Amino acid sequence: MWREQWIPSYAHAETLQHVLSRMSTRSPRMAPLADTAPVLLQHYDAFIDAFPAIYEQVLDAAKKKV
């Protein structure tokens, strides 16, 4: 992951389809991810605006699971 610079590549929208397609193969439950890139790109600005609040919720949920 480090050698191939996976994490930094996630910052670029043009790699999104590839990343989600690869993630979708990891388990049957994740299979729908392969079809989500167009929707994410279409609503990119709305997701960017909502991200801080969503991320805060993710962090709070993770703290409760520990």
mmJSON file of the N, C-alpha and C atoms, coordinates in Angstrom:
{"data_MODEL":{"atom_site":{
"group_PDB":["ATOM","ATOM","ATOM","ATOM","ATOM","ATOM","ATOM","ATOM","ATOM","ATOM","ATOM","ATOM","ATOM","ATOM","ATOM","ATOM","ATOM","ATOM","ATOM","ATOM","ATOM","ATOM","ATOM","ATOM","ATOM","ATOM","ATOM","ATOM","ATOM","ATOM","ATOM","ATOM","ATOM","ATOM","ATOM","ATOM","ATOM","ATOM","ATOM","ATOM","ATOM","ATOM","ATOM","ATOM","ATOM","ATOM","ATOM","ATOM","ATOM","ATOM","ATOM","ATOM","ATOM","ATOM","ATOM","ATOM","ATOM","ATOM","ATOM","ATOM","ATOM","ATOM","ATOM","ATOM","ATOM","ATOM","ATOM","ATOM","ATOM","ATOM","ATOM","ATOM","ATOM","ATOM","ATOM","ATOM","ATOM","ATOM","ATOM","ATOM","ATOM","ATOM","ATOM","ATOM","ATOM","ATOM","ATOM","ATOM","ATOM","ATOM","ATOM","ATOM","ATOM","ATOM","ATOM","ATOM","ATOM","ATOM","ATOM","ATOM","ATOM","ATOM","ATOM","ATOM","ATOM","ATOM","ATOM","ATOM","ATOM","ATOM","ATOM","ATOM","ATOM","ATOM","ATOM","ATOM","ATOM","ATOM","ATOM","ATOM","ATOM","ATOM","ATOM","ATOM","ATOM","ATOM","ATOM","ATOM","ATOM","ATOM","ATOM","ATOM","ATOM","ATOM","ATOM","ATOM","ATOM","ATOM","ATOM","ATOM","ATOM","ATOM","ATOM","ATOM","ATOM","ATOM","ATOM","ATOM","ATOM","ATOM","ATOM","ATOM","ATOM","ATOM","ATOM","ATOM","ATOM","ATOM","ATOM","ATOM","ATOM","ATOM","ATOM","ATOM","ATOM","ATOM","ATOM","ATOM","ATOM","ATOM","ATOM","ATOM","ATOM","ATOM","ATOM","ATOM","ATOM","ATOM","ATOM","ATOM","ATOM","ATOM","ATOM","ATOM","ATOM","ATOM","ATOM","ATOM","ATOM","ATOM","ATOM","ATOM","ATOM","ATOM","ATOM","ATOM","ATOM","ATOM"],
"id":[1,2,3,4,5,6,7,8,9,10,11,12,13,14,15,16,17,18,19,20,21,22,23,24,25,26,27,28,29,30,31,32,33,34,35,36,37,38,39,40,41,42,43,44,45,46,47,48,49,50,51,52,53,54,55,56,57,58,59,60,61,62,63,64,65,66,67,68,69,70,71,72,73,74,75,76,77,78,79,80,81,82,83,84,85,86,87,88,89,90,91,92,93,94,95,96,97,98,99,100,101,102,103,104,105,106,107,108,109,110,111,112,113,114,115,116,117,118,119,120,121,122,123,124,125,126,127,128,129,130,131,132,133,134,135,136,137,138,139,140,141,142,143,144,145,146,147,148,149,150,151,152,153,154,155,156,157,158,159,160,161,162,163,164,165,166,167,168,169,170,171,172,173,174,175,176,177,178,179,180,181,182,183,184,185,186,187,188,189,190,191,192,193,194,195,196,197,198],
"type_symbol":["N","C","C","N","C","C","N","C","C","N","C","C","N","C","C","N","C","C","N","C","C","N","C","C","N","C","C","N","C","C","N","C","C","N","C","C","N","C","C","N","C","C","N","C","C","N","C","C","N","C","C","N","C","C","N","C","C","N","C","C","N","C","C","N","C","C","N","C","C","N","C","C","N","C","C","N","C","C","N","C","C","N","C","C","N","C","C","N","C","C","N","C","C","N","C","C","N","C","C","N","C","C","N","C","C","N","C","C","N","C","C","N","C","C","N","C","C","N","C","C","N","C","C","N","C","C","N","C","C","N","C","C","N","C","C","N","C","C","N","C","C","N","C","C","N","C","C","N","C","C","N","C","C","N","C","C","N","C","C","N","C","C","N","C","C","N","C","C","N","C","C","N","C","C","N","C","C","N","C","C","N","C","C","N","C","C","N","C","C","N","C","C","N","C","C","N","C","C"],
"label_atom_id":["N","CA","C","N","CA","C","N","CA","C","N","CA","C","N","CA","C","N","CA","C","N","CA","C","N","CA","C","N","CA","C","N","CA","C","N","CA","C","N","CA","C","N","CA","C","N","CA","C","N","CA","C","N","CA","C","N","CA","C","N","CA","C","N","CA","C","N","CA","C","N","CA","C","N","CA","C","N","CA","C","N","CA","C","N","CA","C","N","CA","C","N","CA","C","N","CA","C","N","CA","C","N","CA","C","N","CA","C","N","CA","C","N","CA","C","N","CA","C","N","CA","C","N","CA","C","N","CA","C","N","CA","C","N","CA","C","N","CA","C","N","CA","C","N","CA","C","N","CA","C","N","CA","C","N","CA","C","N","CA","C","N","CA","C","N","CA","C","N","CA","C","N","CA","C","N","CA","C","N","CA","C","N","CA","C","N","CA","C","N","CA","C","N","CA","C","N","CA","C","N","CA","C","N","CA","C","N","CA","C","N","CA","C","N","CA","C","N","CA","C","N","CA","C","N","CA","C","N","CA","C"],
"label_alt_id":[null,null,null,null,null,null,null,null,null,null,null,null,null,null,null,null,null,null,null,null,null,null,null,null,null,null,null,null,null,null,null,null,null,null,null,null,null,null,null,null,null,null,null,null,null,null,null,null,null,null,null,null,null,null,null,null,null,null,null,null,null,null,null,null,null,null,null,null,null,null,null,null,null,null,null,null,null,null,null,null,null,null,null,null,null,null,null,null,null,null,null,null,null,null,null,null,null,null,null,null,null,null,null,null,null,null,null,null,null,null,null,null,null,null,null,null,null,null,null,null,null,null,null,null,null,null,null,null,null,null,null,null,null,null,null,null,null,null,null,null,null,null,null,null,null,null,null,null,null,null,null,null,null,null,null,null,null,null,null,null,null,null,null,null,null,null,null,null,null,null,null,null,null,null,null,null,null,null,null,null,null,null,null,null,null,null,null,null,null,null,null,null,null,null,null,null,null,null],
"label_comp_id":["MET","MET","MET","TRP","TRP","TRP","ARG","ARG","ARG","GLU","GLU","GLU","GLN","GLN","GLN","TRP","TRP","TRP","ILE","ILE","ILE","PRO","PRO","PRO","SER","SER","SER","TYR","TYR","TYR","ALA","ALA","ALA","HIS","HIS","HIS","ALA","ALA","ALA","GLU","GLU","GLU","THR","THR","THR","LEU","LEU","LEU","GLN","GLN","GLN","HIS","HIS","HIS","VAL","VAL","VAL","LEU","LEU","LEU","SER","SER","SER","ARG","ARG","ARG","MET","MET","MET","SER","SER","SER","THR","THR","THR","ARG","ARG","ARG","SER","SER","SER","PRO","PRO","PRO","ARG","ARG","ARG","MET","MET","MET","ALA","ALA","ALA","PRO","PRO","PRO","LEU","LEU","LEU","ALA","ALA","ALA","ASP","ASP","ASP","THR","THR","THR","ALA","ALA","ALA","PRO","PRO","PRO","VAL","VAL","VAL","LEU","LEU","LEU","LEU","LEU","LEU","GLN","GLN","GLN","HIS","HIS","HIS","TYR","TYR","TYR","ASP","ASP","ASP","ALA","ALA","ALA","PHE","PHE","PHE","ILE","ILE","ILE","ASP","ASP","ASP","ALA","ALA","ALA","PHE","PHE","PHE","PRO","PRO","PRO","ALA","ALA","ALA","ILE","ILE","ILE","TYR","TYR","TYR","GLU","GLU","GLU","GLN","GLN","GLN","VAL","VAL","VAL","LEU","LEU","LEU","ASP","ASP","ASP","ALA","ALA","ALA","ALA","ALA","ALA","LYS","LYS","LYS","LYS","LYS","LYS","LYS","LYS","LYS","VAL","VAL","VAL"],
"label_asym_id":["A","A","A","A","A","A","A","A","A","A","A","A","A","A","A","A","A","A","A","A","A","A","A","A","A","A","A","A","A","A","A","A","A","A","A","A","A","A","A","A","A","A","A","A","A","A","A","A","A","A","A","A","A","A","A","A","A","A","A","A","A","A","A","A","A","A","A","A","A","A","A","A","A","A","A","A","A","A","A","A","A","A","A","A","A","A","A","A","A","A","A","A","A","A","A","A","A","A","A","A","A","A","A","A","A","A","A","A","A","A","A","A","A","A","A","A","A","A","A","A","A","A","A","A","A","A","A","A","A","A","A","A","A","A","A","A","A","A","A","A","A","A","A","A","A","A","A","A","A","A","A","A","A","A","A","A","A","A","A","A","A","A","A","A","A","A","A","A","A","A","A","A","A","A","A","A","A","A","A","A","A","A","A","A","A","A","A","A","A","A","A","A","A","A","A","A","A","A"],
"label_entity_id":["1","1","1","1","1","1","1","1","1","1","1","1","1","1","1","1","1","1","1","1","1","1","1","1","1","1","1","1","1","1","1","1","1","1","1","1","1","1","1","1","1","1","1","1","1","1","1","1","1","1","1","1","1","1","1","1","1","1","1","1","1","1","1","1","1","1","1","1","1","1","1","1","1","1","1","1","1","1","1","1","1","1","1","1","1","1","1","1","1","1","1","1","1","1","1","1","1","1","1","1","1","1","1","1","1","1","1","1","1","1","1","1","1","1","1","1","1","1","1","1","1","1","1","1","1","1","1","1","1","1","1","1","1","1","1","1","1","1","1","1","1","1","1","1","1","1","1","1","1","1","1","1","1","1","1","1","1","1","1","1","1","1","1","1","1","1","1","1","1","1","1","1","1","1","1","1","1","1","1","1","1","1","1","1","1","1","1","1","1","1","1","1","1","1","1","1","1","1"],
"label_seq_id":[1,1,1,2,2,2,3,3,3,4,4,4,5,5,5,6,6,6,7,7,7,8,8,8,9,9,9,10,10,10,11,11,11,12,12,12,13,13,13,14,14,14,15,15,15,16,16,16,17,17,17,18,18,18,19,19,19,20,20,20,21,21,21,22,22,22,23,23,23,24,24,24,25,25,25,26,26,26,27,27,27,28,28,28,29,29,29,30,30,30,31,31,31,32,32,32,33,33,33,34,34,34,35,35,35,36,36,36,37,37,37,38,38,38,39,39,39,40,40,40,41,41,41,42,42,42,43,43,43,44,44,44,45,45,45,46,46,46,47,47,47,48,48,48,49,49,49,50,50,50,51,51,51,52,52,52,53,53,53,54,54,54,55,55,55,56,56,56,57,57,57,58,58,58,59,59,59,60,60,60,61,61,61,62,62,62,63,63,63,64,64,64,65,65,65,66,66,66],
"pdbx_PDB_ins_code":[null,null,null,null,null,null,null,null,null,null,null,null,null,null,null,null,null,null,null,null,null,null,null,null,null,null,null,null,null,null,null,null,null,null,null,null,null,null,null,null,null,null,null,null,null,null,null,null,null,null,null,null,null,null,null,null,null,null,null,null,null,null,null,null,null,null,null,null,null,null,null,null,null,null,null,null,null,null,null,null,null,null,null,null,null,null,null,null,null,null,null,null,null,null,null,null,null,null,null,null,null,null,null,null,null,null,null,null,null,null,null,null,null,null,null,null,null,null,null,null,null,null,null,null,null,null,null,null,null,null,null,null,null,null,null,null,null,null,null,null,null,null,null,null,null,null,null,null,null,null,null,null,null,null,null,null,null,null,null,null,null,null,null,null,null,null,null,null,null,null,null,null,null,null,null,null,null,null,null,null,null,null,null,null,null,null,null,null,null,null,null,null,null,null,null,null,null,null],
"Cartn_x":[0.819,0.0,0.867,1.872,2.714,3.526,4.14,4.989,4.204,2.977,2.151,1.346,1.529,0.898,-0.636,-1.234,-2.69,-3.4,-3.049,-3.759,-3.699,-2.52,-2.507,-3.33,-3.415,-4.188,-5.681,-6.145,-7.561,-7.982,-7.037,-7.345,-7.751,-7.614,-7.902,-9.167,-10.128,-11.417,-11.267,-10.263,-10.115,-9.75,-9.282,-8.971,-10.134,-11.194,-12.309,-12.939,-13.222,-13.856,-12.983,-11.699,-10.78,-10.741,-10.626,-10.558,-11.824,-12.979,-14.242,-14.447,-14.019,-14.124,-13.269,-12.061,-11.18,-11.752,-12.265,-12.848,-14.062,-14.802,-16.027,-15.767,-14.548,-14.226,-13.847,-13.748,-13.262,-14.281,-15.562,-16.6,-17.907,-18.808,-20.091,-20.853,-20.72,-21.415,-20.916,-19.67,-19.09,-19.27,-19.841,-19.99,-20.667,-21.694,-22.343,-21.426,-20.303,-19.384,-18.936,-18.873,-18.409,-19.276,-20.513,-21.448,-21.655,-20.908,-21.195,-20.393,-19.326,-18.472,-19.226,-20.065,-20.762,-21.633,-22.296,-23.145,-22.274,-21.19,-20.292,-19.72,-19.332,-18.776,-19.83,-21.045,-22.14,-22.457,-22.368,-22.722,-21.497,-20.357,-19.086,-19.106,-19.571,-19.566,-20.426,-21.57,-22.437,-21.76,-21.071,-20.367,-19.221,-18.503,-17.403,-17.941,-19.063,-19.666,-20.134,-20.657,-21.206,-20.142,-18.982,-17.975,-17.592,-17.324,-16.908,-17.91,-19.177,-20.188,-20.272,-20.212,-20.272,-19.055,-17.891,-16.659,-16.696,-17.224,-17.369,-18.257,-19.319,-20.209,-19.482,-18.668,-17.892,-16.925,-16.236,-15.308,-16.034,-17.193,-17.951,-18.401,-18.868,-19.299,-18.126,-16.967,-15.785,-15.38,-15.481,-15.128,-16.062,-17.318,-18.296,-18.069,-17.476,-17.235,-16.03,-15.157,-13.921,-14.166],
"Cartn_y":[-1.192,0.0,1.262,1.267,2.451,2.642,1.573,1.642,2.109,1.674,2.033,3.31,3.96,5.25,5.202,4.156,4.004,5.181,5.501,6.538,7.892,8.347,9.624,9.592,8.429,8.353,8.547,8.298,8.471,9.94,10.836,12.267,12.73,11.876,12.253,11.563,12.348,11.801,10.803,10.976,10.073,8.642,8.43,7.072,6.426,7.173,6.701,5.417,5.354,4.156,2.933,3.072,1.945,1.488,2.433,2.116,1.394,1.928,1.32,-0.048,-0.205,-1.519,-2.549,-2.171,-3.093,-3.422,-2.408,-2.645,-3.568,-3.45,-4.234,-5.73,-6.113,-7.538,-8.2,-7.432,-7.974,-8.834,-8.556,-9.38,-9.148,-10.118,-9.939,-8.709,-8.419,-7.267,-5.949,-5.919,-4.694,-4.588,-5.583,-5.598,-4.35,-3.794,-2.601,-1.382,-1.364,-0.235,-0.013,-1.078,-0.97,-0.026,0.167,0.985,2.389,2.77,4.033,5.24,5.045,6.173,7.261,6.922,7.998,8.872,8.251,9.009,9.89,9.331,10.116,11.307,11.092,12.19,13.236,12.782,13.703,14.622,14.094,14.849,15.202,15.282,15.485,16.707,17.828,19.049,18.906,18.261,18.051,17.137,16.106,15.205,15.92,16.757,17.506,18.422,19.072,19.957,19.185,17.978,17.183,16.377,16.213,15.321,15.625,16.865,17.091,16.561,16.769,16.274,14.758,14.182,12.721,12.093,12.666,12.126,12.194,13.265,13.392,12.27,11.94,10.855,9.507,9.317,8.076,7.947,9.021,8.992,8.688,9.307,9.043,7.59,7.055,5.642,4.714,5.032,4.187,4.2,5.326,5.417,4.569,4.487,3.709,2.208,1.795,0.372,-0.164,0.724,0.28,-0.116],
"Cartn_z":[0.0,0.0,0.0,0.872,0.97,-0.312,-0.785,-1.971,-3.196,-3.308,-4.466,-4.254,-3.094,-2.807,-2.9,-2.304,-2.356,-1.701,-0.466,0.282,-0.435,-0.854,-1.586,-2.875,-3.523,-4.766,-4.525,-3.306,-2.993,-3.04,-3.023,-3.071,-4.47,-5.455,-6.837,-7.324,-7.772,-8.211,-9.349,-10.188,-11.333,-10.93,-9.698,-9.243,-8.492,-8.281,-7.46,-7.996,-9.289,-9.858,-9.635,-9.866,-9.691,-8.224,-7.326,-5.896,-5.438,-5.81,-5.38,-6.016,-7.257,-7.909,-7.182,-6.819,-6.088,-4.707,-4.004,-2.686,-2.786,-3.864,-4.019,-4.117,-4.443,-4.592,-3.275,-2.215,-0.949,-0.213,-0.432,0.177,-0.577,-0.535,-1.22,-0.712,0.554,1.131,0.536,0.105,-0.448,-1.968,-2.599,-4.059,-4.625,-3.983,-4.55,-4.688,-4.012,-4.13,-5.571,-6.349,-7.733,-8.559,-8.158,-8.928,-8.369,-7.361,-6.683,-7.158,-7.885,-8.284,-9.053,-10.034,-10.749,-9.838,-8.869,-7.942,-7.046,-6.553,-5.703,-6.465,-7.698,-8.488,-8.824,-9.102,-9.428,-8.254,-7.044,-5.84,-5.005,-5.631,-4.946,-4.02,-4.516,-3.702,-2.446,-2.58,-1.414,-0.392,-0.88,0.032,0.747,0.024,0.636,1.734,1.463,2.465,3.699,3.489,4.592,5.333,4.737,5.299,6.748,7.125,8.522,9.55,9.318,10.265,10.242,9.054,8.927,9.594,9.358,9.936,11.454,11.972,13.427,13.972,13.265,13.676,13.619,12.602,12.473,13.65,13.971,15.105,16.414,16.628,17.843,17.911,16.793,16.752,17.022,16.474,16.691,18.156,18.8,20.217,21.07,20.701,21.459,21.295,20.184,19.911,20.67,21.14,21.798,23.21],
"occupancy":[1.0,1.0,1.0,1.0,1.0,1.0,1.0,1.0,1.0,1.0,1.0,1.0,1.0,1.0,1.0,1.0,1.0,1.0,1.0,1.0,1.0,1.0,1.0,1.0,1.0,1.0,1.0,1.0,1.0,1.0,1.0,1.0,1.0,1.0,1.0,1.0,1.0,1.0,1.0,1.0,1.0,1.0,1.0,1.0,1.0,1.0,1.0,1.0,1.0,1.0,1.0,1.0,1.0,1.0,1.0,1.0,1.0,1.0,1.0,1.0,1.0,1.0,1.0,1.0,1.0,1.0,1.0,1.0,1.0,1.0,1.0,1.0,1.0,1.0,1.0,1.0,1.0,1.0,1.0,1.0,1.0,1.0,1.0,1.0,1.0,1.0,1.0,1.0,1.0,1.0,1.0,1.0,1.0,1.0,1.0,1.0,1.0,1.0,1.0,1.0,1.0,1.0,1.0,1.0,1.0,1.0,1.0,1.0,1.0,1.0,1.0,1.0,1.0,1.0,1.0,1.0,1.0,1.0,1.0,1.0,1.0,1.0,1.0,1.0,1.0,1.0,1.0,1.0,1.0,1.0,1.0,1.0,1.0,1.0,1.0,1.0,1.0,1.0,1.0,1.0,1.0,1.0,1.0,1.0,1.0,1.0,1.0,1.0,1.0,1.0,1.0,1.0,1.0,1.0,1.0,1.0,1.0,1.0,1.0,1.0,1.0,1.0,1.0,1.0,1.0,1.0,1.0,1.0,1.0,1.0,1.0,1.0,1.0,1.0,1.0,1.0,1.0,1.0,1.0,1.0,1.0,1.0,1.0,1.0,1.0,1.0,1.0,1.0,1.0,1.0,1.0,1.0,1.0,1.0,1.0,1.0,1.0,1.0],
"B_iso_or_equiv":[0.0,0.0,0.0,0.0,0.0,0.0,0.0,0.0,0.0,0.0,0.0,0.0,0.0,0.0,0.0,0.0,0.0,0.0,0.0,0.0,0.0,0.0,0.0,0.0,0.0,0.0,0.0,0.0,0.0,0.0,0.0,0.0,0.0,0.0,0.0,0.0,0.0,0.0,0.0,0.0,0.0,0.0,0.0,0.0,0.0,0.0,0.0,0.0,0.0,0.0,0.0,0.0,0.0,0.0,0.0,0.0,0.0,0.0,0.0,0.0,0.0,0.0,0.0,0.0,0.0,0.0,0.0,0.0,0.0,0.0,0.0,0.0,0.0,0.0,0.0,0.0,0.0,0.0,0.0,0.0,0.0,0.0,0.0,0.0,0.0,0.0,0.0,0.0,0.0,0.0,0.0,0.0,0.0,0.0,0.0,0.0,0.0,0.0,0.0,0.0,0.0,0.0,0.0,0.0,0.0,0.0,0.0,0.0,0.0,0.0,0.0,0.0,0.0,0.0,0.0,0.0,0.0,0.0,0.0,0.0,0.0,0.0,0.0,0.0,0.0,0.0,0.0,0.0,0.0,0.0,0.0,0.0,0.0,0.0,0.0,0.0,0.0,0.0,0.0,0.0,0.0,0.0,0.0,0.0,0.0,0.0,0.0,0.0,0.0,0.0,0.0,0.0,0.0,0.0,0.0,0.0,0.0,0.0,0.0,0.0,0.0,0.0,0.0,0.0,0.0,0.0,0.0,0.0,0.0,0.0,0.0,0.0,0.0,0.0,0.0,0.0,0.0,0.0,0.0,0.0,0.0,0.0,0.0,0.0,0.0,0.0,0.0,0.0,0.0,0.0,0.0,0.0,0.0,0.0,0.0,0.0,0.0,0.0],
"pdbx_formal_charge":[null,null,null,null,null,null,null,null,null,null,null,null,null,null,null,null,null,null,null,null,null,null,null,null,null,null,null,null,null,null,null,null,null,null,null,null,null,null,null,null,null,null,null,null,null,null,null,null,null,null,null,null,null,null,null,null,null,null,null,null,null,null,null,null,null,null,null,null,null,null,null,null,null,null,null,null,null,null,null,null,null,null,null,null,null,null,null,null,null,null,null,null,null,null,null,null,null,null,null,null,null,null,null,null,null,null,null,null,null,null,null,null,null,null,null,null,null,null,null,null,null,null,null,null,null,null,null,null,null,null,null,null,null,null,null,null,null,null,null,null,null,null,null,null,null,null,null,null,null,null,null,null,null,null,null,null,null,null,null,null,null,null,null,null,null,null,null,null,null,null,null,null,null,null,null,null,null,null,null,null,null,null,null,null,null,null,null,null,null,null,null,null,null,null,null,null,null,null],
"auth_seq_id":[1,1,1,2,2,2,3,3,3,4,4,4,5,5,5,6,6,6,7,7,7,8,8,8,9,9,9,10,10,10,11,11,11,12,12,12,13,13,13,14,14,14,15,15,15,16,16,16,17,17,17,18,18,18,19,19,19,20,20,20,21,21,21,22,22,22,23,23,23,24,24,24,25,25,25,26,26,26,27,27,27,28,28,28,29,29,29,30,30,30,31,31,31,32,32,32,33,33,33,34,34,34,35,35,35,36,36,36,37,37,37,38,38,38,39,39,39,40,40,40,41,41,41,42,42,42,43,43,43,44,44,44,45,45,45,46,46,46,47,47,47,48,48,48,49,49,49,50,50,50,51,51,51,52,52,52,53,53,53,54,54,54,55,55,55,56,56,56,57,57,57,58,58,58,59,59,59,60,60,60,61,61,61,62,62,62,63,63,63,64,64,64,65,65,65,66,66,66],
"auth_comp_id":["MET","MET","MET","TRP","TRP","TRP","ARG","ARG","ARG","GLU","GLU","GLU","GLN","GLN","GLN","TRP","TRP","TRP","ILE","ILE","ILE","PRO","PRO","PRO","SER","SER","SER","TYR","TYR","TYR","ALA","ALA","ALA","HIS","HIS","HIS","ALA","ALA","ALA","GLU","GLU","GLU","THR","THR","THR","LEU","LEU","LEU","GLN","GLN","GLN","HIS","HIS","HIS","VAL","VAL","VAL","LEU","LEU","LEU","SER","SER","SER","ARG","ARG","ARG","MET","MET","MET","SER","SER","SER","THR","THR","THR","ARG","ARG","ARG","SER","SER","SER","PRO","PRO","PRO","ARG","ARG","ARG","MET","MET","MET","ALA","ALA","ALA","PRO","PRO","PRO","LEU","LEU","LEU","ALA","ALA","ALA","ASP","ASP","ASP","THR","THR","THR","ALA","ALA","ALA","PRO","PRO","PRO","VAL","VAL","VAL","LEU","LEU","LEU","LEU","LEU","LEU","GLN","GLN","GLN","HIS","HIS","HIS","TYR","TYR","TYR","ASP","ASP","ASP","ALA","ALA","ALA","PHE","PHE","PHE","ILE","ILE","ILE","ASP","ASP","ASP","ALA","ALA","ALA","PHE","PHE","PHE","PRO","PRO","PRO","ALA","ALA","ALA","ILE","ILE","ILE","TYR","TYR","TYR","GLU","GLU","GLU","GLN","GLN","GLN","VAL","VAL","VAL","LEU","LEU","LEU","ASP","ASP","ASP","ALA","ALA","ALA","ALA","ALA","ALA","LYS","LYS","LYS","LYS","LYS","LYS","LYS","LYS","LYS","VAL","VAL","VAL"],
"auth_asym_id":["A","A","A","A","A","A","A","A","A","A","A","A","A","A","A","A","A","A","A","A","A","A","A","A","A","A","A","A","A","A","A","A","A","A","A","A","A","A","A","A","A","A","A","A","A","A","A","A","A","A","A","A","A","A","A","A","A","A","A","A","A","A","A","A","A","A","A","A","A","A","A","A","A","A","A","A","A","A","A","A","A","A","A","A","A","A","A","A","A","A","A","A","A","A","A","A","A","A","A","A","A","A","A","A","A","A","A","A","A","A","A","A","A","A","A","A","A","A","A","A","A","A","A","A","A","A","A","A","A","A","A","A","A","A","A","A","A","A","A","A","A","A","A","A","A","A","A","A","A","A","A","A","A","A","A","A","A","A","A","A","A","A","A","A","A","A","A","A","A","A","A","A","A","A","A","A","A","A","A","A","A","A","A","A","A","A","A","A","A","A","A","A","A","A","A","A","A","A"],
"auth_atom_id":["N","CA","C","N","CA","C","N","CA","C","N","CA","C","N","CA","C","N","CA","C","N","CA","C","N","CA","C","N","CA","C","N","CA","C","N","CA","C","N","CA","C","N","CA","C","N","CA","C","N","CA","C","N","CA","C","N","CA","C","N","CA","C","N","CA","C","N","CA","C","N","CA","C","N","CA","C","N","CA","C","N","CA","C","N","CA","C","N","CA","C","N","CA","C","N","CA","C","N","CA","C","N","CA","C","N","CA","C","N","CA","C","N","CA","C","N","CA","C","N","CA","C","N","CA","C","N","CA","C","N","CA","C","N","CA","C","N","CA","C","N","CA","C","N","CA","C","N","CA","C","N","CA","C","N","CA","C","N","CA","C","N","CA","C","N","CA","C","N","CA","C","N","CA","C","N","CA","C","N","CA","C","N","CA","C","N","CA","C","N","CA","C","N","CA","C","N","CA","C","N","CA","C","N","CA","C","N","CA","C","N","CA","C","N","CA","C","N","CA","C","N","CA","C","N","CA","C","N","CA","C"],
"pdbx_PDB_model_num":[1,1,1,1,1,1,1,1,1,1,1,1,1,1,1,1,1,1,1,1,1,1,1,1,1,1,1,1,1,1,1,1,1,1,1,1,1,1,1,1,1,1,1,1,1,1,1,1,1,1,1,1,1,1,1,1,1,1,1,1,1,1,1,1,1,1,1,1,1,1,1,1,1,1,1,1,1,1,1,1,1,1,1,1,1,1,1,1,1,1,1,1,1,1,1,1,1,1,1,1,1,1,1,1,1,1,1,1,1,1,1,1,1,1,1,1,1,1,1,1,1,1,1,1,1,1,1,1,1,1,1,1,1,1,1,1,1,1,1,1,1,1,1,1,1,1,1,1,1,1,1,1,1,1,1,1,1,1,1,1,1,1,1,1,1,1,1,1,1,1,1,1,1,1,1,1,1,1,1,1,1,1,1,1,1,1,1,1,1,1,1,1,1,1,1,1,1,1]
}}}
